Amino acid sequence: MKIIDAHVHYGHWDRLFTRNAEAGFLDELADVCAEVGIVKVGLLANPGRGNDALARALESRPDLVLAMGRLDLDRDPVSLVEDFYQRGFHGIKIIGVSRNYDDAAYFPYYELAQARGLRILFHTGILGGPVDYLVGDQEDAWKAPPEGAEEEALVQRLGREIRARPYGFSSARMQPIYLDTIAFYFPEMFIIGAHLGWPDYRTACAIARWRPRLYFDVSGGDVVHHHIVEGGYIGREIAPRKLVYGSDSDLRRIAGDVARWRAAFTDMGLSEAEQERIFYRNAAHIFGLEA
């Protein structure tokens, strides 16, 4: 079965958002994709100069990369959307806002994205990490909040960083319900909400039912996987035709993540055709590929 991984951050997780995060990553990613059967990846740019690195990745591997430019709705000009289009990017990744996603101040970005046929992947739900250290393996312990002197240093650093952002930055601004407004006003635009809105899964499922070009991915590591499986949402609250696969994880985990979801989908009673929708066909439709 062919797979499209719609949610891959461009860089090694242990140094993501650092200057050398992308070094060697694309070659390693290609090897993993060949092993697992992934034919395309939605590659997400990092903040800062990440869009330039993404453009180079697209130029290097147009056969593999679906380029998703990084857009800061509070800082970047609307013209950056046009720049993404001119660079041949396939879409946009949005996260970390100081207003609700459906605030009218952001509508010019969405209007231009729709006009240019760019897809938008929105982070939805709580800001966290790709794997929850509480339920992940011991290798994920480094994601846990530090204690003692390291905690104090982290708190001070976070305080300095947040003062540089407009007031209002919060997970509260990124809840899945706000995608409903965007889907109403920009019905031609393909929208993917990440992590099935965690933990507001039922709202995400409900709005996906009724908005024809609104989809959600199942990325989010151990905790989101457990919630989706144990909650029984797929097939009862949301159809396989409105879901896409995304790993959102370290390269070392992608093969295991695909295998785990395949086993879960089989246990749920999803047919091969339904699994193919989630792993490939839905994303192929979203990105205009031959399904």
N, C-alpha and C positions, 0 to 999 in steps of 0.2 A: 504493500500500500504506500502510495506517495504521501508525503507529509509537507505541509507548510507550517513553519514555526513563526507565528505572527508577532512574537514578543521576545526579542533578543537584544540585550544591551551591548553596545560595542565596547568591549573591554573585559579584561579578567576581573572577576569579582573581588579578589583580594586587593586590587589596586584601582578599582573603578573610580572614575572622576579625577584620577591623578594624571600627570603629564604623560606618562608612558603606559597608560592603561591599554591602549590599542596595539602596542607592539607585539607582533607575532600572532595576534588574536585571529585574524581573518584566515590564515592558513590552518590554524588548529580547528577553527570552526568548520572549515570546509571538510576536514578529515572526519570530524564527528558527524557532520551531515551525511557524508558518503556512507558511513557505517550504519546510521540509523534509517536512512531512506528519506531524509529531508531534502527537498528540491529547491525550496526558497525560504529565506528568512526575512522577517520584518526587522531590519537592523535599526536600532534606535540611537540617535546621536547623543553624545554627552553634552553637558553645559559648556560654556566657553567657546573654544575653537572646535568643538565636536562636529559641527556641521561641515567644516572643511575636511576633517578626517573622514566623515561619512561620504562626501563627494568623491574622495580618492578611493574609498572602498567600492563604491558603485562603479567607478571607472575601471577598477581592477577586476571585479567579479560581477559584471552585469547579469551573468547567468544565475547567480545565487542571491544577490542582494536586492531586497525591496527597501529602498532608502526612506527612512522616516525622520525628517528633520526635527530638531529640538526648537520649540517655540516658547518663549516666556511672554505670556500675555500681558504682564505688568510692565515689561521693560522693552521688548522688541517692537519695532515699527511694523505696521501692517504690510509694508513693502517687502518684509522678509518672506512672506507667503509667496509673493511673486518670484522672489529669488529662488525659493525651493522649486517652483515650477520650471524656471529657466534652467536649473541644474539637472532637471530630469528626475527629481525626487518623486516618490510614489505617494507620500503622505507626510503627516505631521504627528509628533508626540507632544502631548500637553500634560503638565503636572505642576503642582505647586503654585497656587494662585491666591491672591488676597481678596478676591471677590468670588461669588458663586459662579460656576462655569457658565450659567445662563444669564449673567449680567449683561445688559444691553451694551455696556462699554466694550465687550468682546465681540459683538456681532460683526463688525467690519472684517475681522480676521476670518470668521466662519463664512461670510458672504463671498470673500475672495477665494477661499479654499474650495467652496462649492463650485464657483464659476470656473476654476482651473482643474476641477476633477480630482482634487487631492483628498485622500482619506484622512480621518483624524482618529488616533488612538488616545483616549483619555484615561489617565489613571482614575480609578474610582475606589472610594472607601478610604480606609485608614492608611496613612503612610507607614510603611514598614520595610521589610527586606524580602529577598527572594525565598528564603527558608526561615521558618520560625525556630529560633534556637531552643525554645521551650520543648518542642516536640521533634526537632530534627536530630540527626546523629551527633556524636561528640565533635565531629569536625566543624559543626556550626556554632560551637561554644563562643567563638570569637565575636559573634554577633550580639552577645548579651551585653546589656548596659554594664559599664565597669563599676567598680566599687573603690572606696577609699580615695586616695590622692588622684587616681585616674578619673574617678567620677567628678571630682571638683574641677579638674582641667577640662573635661568634656563640657560641663555646665558653663564654664566661662567662655569656651569657644563657641558654643551654641548661642550664648547671649550676644556675643559680638556679631555673629553671622545674621541673626534675626533682625538686628537693628538696621541692617542694610536693606531690608525688604519693606514694602508698604505694609501698613498695619492691616491685620486681618488674615494673614497667612495661616492656614489651618486645614486639617483633614475635613473639617466641616464644610469647606467650600467645594469639595470634590465628591459629593455624594451622587449616586447614580440617578436620582430623581431629576437632577438638573439637565441630564442628557435628553430628557423628555421634551423640554422646551426647545432645545436645539434641533431635535428631530422634527418637531412641528414646523419650525420656521425655515429649516433647511432640509426639506425632505429628499432632495436629490443626492445629498452628500452621504457617503458611507461612513458610519461611525462605529468604532469598537470601544466598548468599555472594558477596561482591564479588571481581572480578578473577580468577575461576576459581582462587582459592587461590594466586596467584603467589608463588613458582615451583613450588609443590607441586601441579601441575596434575593429575597422575595420581591422587593421593589424592582430590582434589576430584571428579574424574570418577567414581571408584569408588564413593564414598559416595552421590553423586547418583543412581546407577543404582538403588539399593536403598531409598532413603528417599523415600516418595511425595510429600512436600511440601517437599523440599529442592531448591532450584534454585541456579544460579550465574549471575552476569552476566559479560559479556565486556569490561567497562570496564577501563581501566588505561593508555590511551594507546599510544604506539608500541611499547614494549617488550612489553607483554602481547599486543598484536595479533600481533606477529611470532612470539612463542612459540607462540601458539595455532595460527596458520596453519602455521608450519614444523613444529610437532609433530604435526600431523595428528590432533588429538584428537577433533574434531567428526565424528561418524558412526562412529568407530572405538572411542573410549573413552567418549564421552558422546553421547546422542541430542539432536537439536535440541529435543525436547520438554522438556528439562530446562535450557534456557538462556534468558536474557532479555537484551535489549539495554540497555546503559547507556553514556552518553557520558563522564561524569566528566571533563569538559574545559571549557575556556574557550568562551564563546559563539561566538567566531570559528571554532572548530574543529568544531562539531557537524555542519554540513552535509557537510564533507569526511569526517568520521568515519563518518557513515551511508553515504556513497557508497563509501568504502573497504571497509566490511564487506559491503555488497551485492556488490561486485566479488569479494571473497574468497569469500563463500558461493557465488556462481555458479561460480567456478573450482573449488571443492570438489565441485561437482556437486549441490548442494542444490537441490531443486525449489522452485518458488514457494511451495508450501504449507509446506514446511519452513522457508523463510526467513520466511514470515508468522508461523510459530510463535514464532521468536526475536524478531522485531521487534514483534509485537503479541499474539498469542493467548495465549501463556504468561503474560505479565504481566496480561492481561485476566482470566485465570482466577485468578491469585493475588490480585488486588485486587477480585474479585467484579464485574467489569464485563461487559457484554454482549459476548461474543466474536463 
